[in-house]
Amino acid sequence: MAAPLSDGERRKQISVRGIAGLGDVAEVRKSFNRHLHFTLVKDRNVATPRDYYFALAHTVRDHLVGRWIRTQQHYYERDPKRIYYLSLEFYMGRTLQNTMVNLGLQNACDEAIYQLGLDLEELEEIEEDAGLGNGGLGRLAACFLDSMATLGLAAYGYGIRYEFGIFNQKIVDGWQVEEADDWLRYGNPWEKARPEYMLPVHFYGRVDHTPEGVKWIDTQVVLAMPYDTPVPGYKNNTVNTMRLWSAKAPNDFNLQEFNVGDYIEAVLDRNLAENISRVLYPNDNFFEGKELRLKQEYFVVAATLQDIIRRFKSSKFGCRDPVRTCFETFPDKVAIQLNDTHPALSIPELMRILVDVEKVDWDKAWEITKRTCAYTNHTVLPEALERWPVSMFEKLLPRHLEIIYALNQMHLDRVAALYPGDTDRLRRMSVIEEGDCKRINMAHLCVIGSHAVNGVARIHSDIVKNSVFKDFYELEPEKFQNKTNGITPRRWLLLCNPGLADIIAEKIGEGFITDLSQLKKLLDFINNETFIRDVAKVKQENKLKFAAYLEEQYKVKINPSSMFDVQVKRIHEYKRQLLNCLHAITLYNRIRSDPSKSFVPRTIMIGGKAAPGYHMAKMIIKLITSIGEVINNDPYVGDRLKVIFLENYRVSLAEKVIPAADLSQQISTAGTEASGTGNMKFMVNGALTIGTMDGANVEMAEEADEENLFIFGMRVEDVEALDRQGYNAQEYYERLPELRQAIDQISSGFFSPRDPGCFRDVVNMLMYHDRFKVFADYEAYIKCQGQVDQLFMNPREWTKKVIRNIACSGKFSSDRTIMEYAQEIWGVEPSATKIPPPNLPRD
């Protein structure tokens, strides 16, 4: 097989990256050399690859700055309604290539770097991922920022600048080991500190009720220092801002107490304040009620709301005086979107500012707050719901606790009036949960304090209405909406799969890049032999390239003509990596029992991080690596089956593995995965999906027709029926010999000969308390995998299904999702107008 073209060679043939004009190339070279010179002139005379990376990053950044300033100026003059997307996570990944793509600079940079004797791809690999998120929720926020900028919305992402992002995962002896992610070690060329906008955030203290109003006094102050990162839209000259807050101790910290004079101790104690933005909590879909986490949540909210109000007051058509003192129009100028309940404190905090500081009447303030805020729910798993102890609030945020009590009283009075005598309904709907430990249910707070509540896929939004918030839906059905998630086609098609983007553009033009629904036009080419061949060829090149990467990075050799069967996502029981394991073992046993039979060769790749405190998830990783150890070293198997654990799965690894995948595994128990977004990335990149009717898989099957996906297993109704009947794993274990064999092997130490009891916890969970019913879907899953094998043996039919999937993936662009939020929740219209570039006069 021919060696794959390097990306550099391929880029020369590619239309969608823009033609590199000679002027642009010369300009980039000149700028690059200047940056390199001033970097090196300081202290060294020999350049490292990292110096080259920084020189290029600064060169590309220079192209952003003029557009960034002009965009903000444009907003300031037009005074549009501004959208504030509040999230404790922004999983951004790398910025260099994305910026080049969105500015149309990629070919110019590639050519300039090539002329300087360097390789662009090598420089891109030096950049650290900005891993300020755990998974879906944080990556969704990043896709949304890209779409909001591309749609020309006056939008701001607000979050925390964690010094340490999601941990780096090392696999040692088959076990996950965590390593701190010191992503800022070499500096971050994409951020700009804005000390002039530093703001105070208050904690602790007490509440004083005076005739002049309520005062929150004797508080401890932490300063919030903003760092701004530009967010460029796709070729529209719009550059929005992501503002991340970093915690700083005030200079008089711990010195105010007319103290006994331990000055050194006091300065060392500054760390306590600054710990607030030190590290991202590494839990996905799990609530850990730690005080530091609550501090993080209030820190981002308090700093952001001050910023929002400052901007609201001062941006009245370019007037610097804070003239806007009337808050009537606040909801017409401000939309706050809460990404899950993590920023829920926005609701009581906005009330506190309006009532205590701005002296707005309580009922008016409540109306303003509700019209401003909207809440996105991301999960229905009970262990993920935030329920903070009242005692923690009493200490940390005493005024907010009073406000929450008052809001809850108002809310319950209304419910009681509508449902007289229904005390159980009052208990179910209260924001305060009674019990040994009184708790604040943050989801209930979000629902009563927002004008819109949305789920993230149709099936999820239905579950939200019919079970999780059923009582609230009955009270205010008009509040509840669906906004099916999406992904940005810039990063997830153009950037990560240029070969595919190019053959698509050849057939249908480049309009799909900003209007992904245009992929429907590919339906005309499903039987076009050259297109079928081109799609298959791009996939094969991507597979060769990924195989080479695995060999270089992890010294694993894989068969590039095997089926690349991929499941990459956080490790969690509900995502059922264990079901995948059982299939791998079953396949292995079939090969062993008849080695001469012909089998469709597979490389099963599983990747993802386990939360450090999640014992079962860590055991699942150990099981995957142990199964791989046995299978990959069995001479009877050869290269017909390999099981690979992809270490340290992250955004930049996703960009490599997704374009190379043949099969995408989306196999959560029906009713547990709110949406999923990896499923969409695989679909648009030409993998076929094996999955349950869960999350957005349902809508994917609807768009592409169910027969073009491999759908199996229980539906939500079946899961509910099985719950009523009582799930009995033993029954399946006894009835299905291949399942029994697999479980017995895990149990007996076949995969862990040096520690035969290693997996007893896993087996015990599967047999006696498996909330996610792995065995109940085993038989259907194995059968469905057989159908996958059958189709894979017919490459032409497989590729036709691939084309149909790509053609039907248009709905899953985050541009469509954001368009719906804009029109149906925020009340703004996307603007197609292109801001003039910095080199042209403003209109």
C-alpha positions, 0 to 999 in steps of 0.5 A: 500500500502506498505511504500516506501523503503527508498533510503538508503535501496534501494541503497543496492540493486542497481547495477548502484551505484557501489559496496561499497568495504570494503576498500572504506567504511573504507577510507570514514569513516576515512576521515569523522571522521578526517574532523569532528574532525578538524571542531569541534575541533576549537570551539564546542564539539557537532556536528550539522547535518550541521557539518556532511554535511560539513565533508562529503562534504570535504571527497568527495572533497578530492577524486576530488582534485588529479583528478582535478590537474592531469586533468589540468596537462594533458591539460597543457602538451598535449595543446589541443584546449580549449573550453570556454563556456561563460554564465551569468548563471550556474544553478548548483543545489546541488553538493554533490550527483552529485559528488558521482555519477560521482566518483562512490562513492555513495555506499561507502559513503552511507554505511560509513554514515550508519555505523556512525549512520547517514542518507545520504539523510538527509545530502544531504538535508542540501546543498543549491542549487547553484541557479545562473540561472533563468531556461532553459538557466542556467540549460543547461549550467550546463548540458553541463559542465557535458557532456563536462567533461564526453566526456573528452573535455578541457572545462571551464565554465566561469561566475559570482559568484553571492552572491545572486542567484535566489530569494527564493519564498514564497507564502503568501496569495496566492501571490508570495513573494521574499526572498534573496537567501543567498546561501553562508551564511554557506560557499561553500565547492565546490569552491576554491578562486584563488586570485593569478589569480585576474585580473583588469577590466576597466570601463568608461574613454575616448579614446585617438587616438595617433600615437602609437595606440588607448589608453583607459584611465582614467578608473575606475578599478574593480578587478575580483577574480576567484573562481574555482569549480571542474566539474567531468566527469562520472567515467573517472577521468576527472575533469574540471573547472568552474571559476566564477568571483567575483567583488572586489574593488582595495585597492586604490578605491576612494582614488586615487583622491587626495581627500579632505580626507573622508577616511571612505566614500571612504572605504564604497564606495567600495560596489559600485564596489563590487555590480557588482557580488552581485545579479542575474537579475531574468528575464527569456526571458525578457530584462531589460536595466539596467547599472548594468546588462551591467557592469555584462556582460562586467565584465565576458567577460573582466576577462575571455578573459584576462584569455583565452589569458594568457592561450593561451600564456603560455601553449605551451607544458609546456613552462612558457614563454609567447612565443606565441605572434603570434595570427594566431593559436588562433582559432586553440587553442581556441573556445568561445561559447556565451550562448545567447547574454549576453556575446556578448561583447566578440566580441568587447573586443577580437577585442580591445585586438588584435588591441589595445594591441597586435597590430594585423592588424584590418582585421586579428583581425576580421578574428581571432575573427570570427573564434574563436566565436560562438553564441547560440540563445535561444529565438525568443521573441522580448521582450527578445532581448538585445538592449542597448542604445548607450548612455550607451555604450558611458559612460561605454565602449567608446572604445567598442562603436567605435569598434562596429561602425567600425565593423558595417560599414564594415558589411553594406559596404559588404551588400550594395555592394551585394544589391545595393540600398536596403536601407531597408535591410541595416536598418534591418541588421544594428547592430545600430538601429536608432530612438529616442534612438539609440540602439545596437542590440546585436544579430546582433553583435553576428551573424556578429562576429561568424563563427557559429550561432545555435538554440536549437531545429530544429523548433527553428533553422528553425524560426531563419533562416526564420524569426528572422535572415532571412536577415543574413541567405540569406547573409551567409547560411553556418553559421546557424546550429541546435543543439537540446538541451539535458540533462545530464542522470547522474543527470536527471536519475541516481541521481534523479531516481535510482529505474528506472536506476536500472531496466533499467541496469538489462535489458540492462547493464550500457552502457546507462549512457554514451550512452543514445541511448542504451535505444533503447534496451528497445523496446524489453521489451515493452511487457515483463510483469515483466518489465511493472510491474517493471516500474509501481512499480518504478513510484508508489514508486516515487509518494508515496515518493513525496506525503510524501515529500509534506505532510511533507514540506507543510502539503498537503495531496494528493491521491497517486493513482491519476494521477500526472499532472505536469507543472513546469517551469518559469511562463510566458504568452507564457508557458500558465499556464493559459491554464492549469488553464482553464482545472482545472476549466473545470474539476471542473465544470464537477465534480460539475455538476455530482458528482456521475459520475466516474472521473479519479482522478488527482493532478494538480501540477504547480510550477515556479517563476515569475520575480519580476517585471512581473505583469501578471506572479504574477497574474497567480500564484495568480489565480492558488493558488485561484483555488486550494483554492476553489477546494481543499476545496470543499467536492463534489470533495473529492480527485478526483481533487486537484490543488497544487502550488509547492512553490520555484521550483528549481533544487533540487525540480525538482529532486523530482517531475519529477520522480513522474510525470505521465503527463508532460505539455509542452503547449506553443504556437507553435513557442514560446518555443525555445526548452524546456529541462524539457520536456526531463527530464519528458520523460526519467523519465517515464511521458507521454507528453501532448504538442503542436508542439513546441520546442523539443516536435516536435523531441520527437514526431518524436523519439517516434512516435506522437501517443505515445505523446498527441499532440494537438493544432495549429502548427506554420503555424496555428498560422501564419494564425490566425495572418494574419486573426486576433485572436478574443478571443470573438469568442471562448468565445461565441462558447464554453460554458465550456470556457465561464463558466470558464472565467465568474467564474474567472471574477465574483470573484468565485475564489476570493470572498473577492476581486471579481475584483482580476483577471480583468487584467487576464481576460482583457488580455485573452479577448482583448490582448492575444499574445499567443492565449490561447482560440484558443487551449482550445477546442483541449486541453480539448479534448486531456486531455480526451484522457489522462484520457482514457489511464490512466484508462488502466494502462498496456497500459499507462505503455507500452507507458511510456516504449516506451517513455523512450526507445526513449528518447536517442537523448535528452542526452546533451552528444549527443548535446555536441558531435555535438557542438564539431565536427560541431562548435568547431572542436574538437573530444571527447576523450574516453581515461581515465586519470589515477587516482591519485593513479596510475603513469602517463603514 
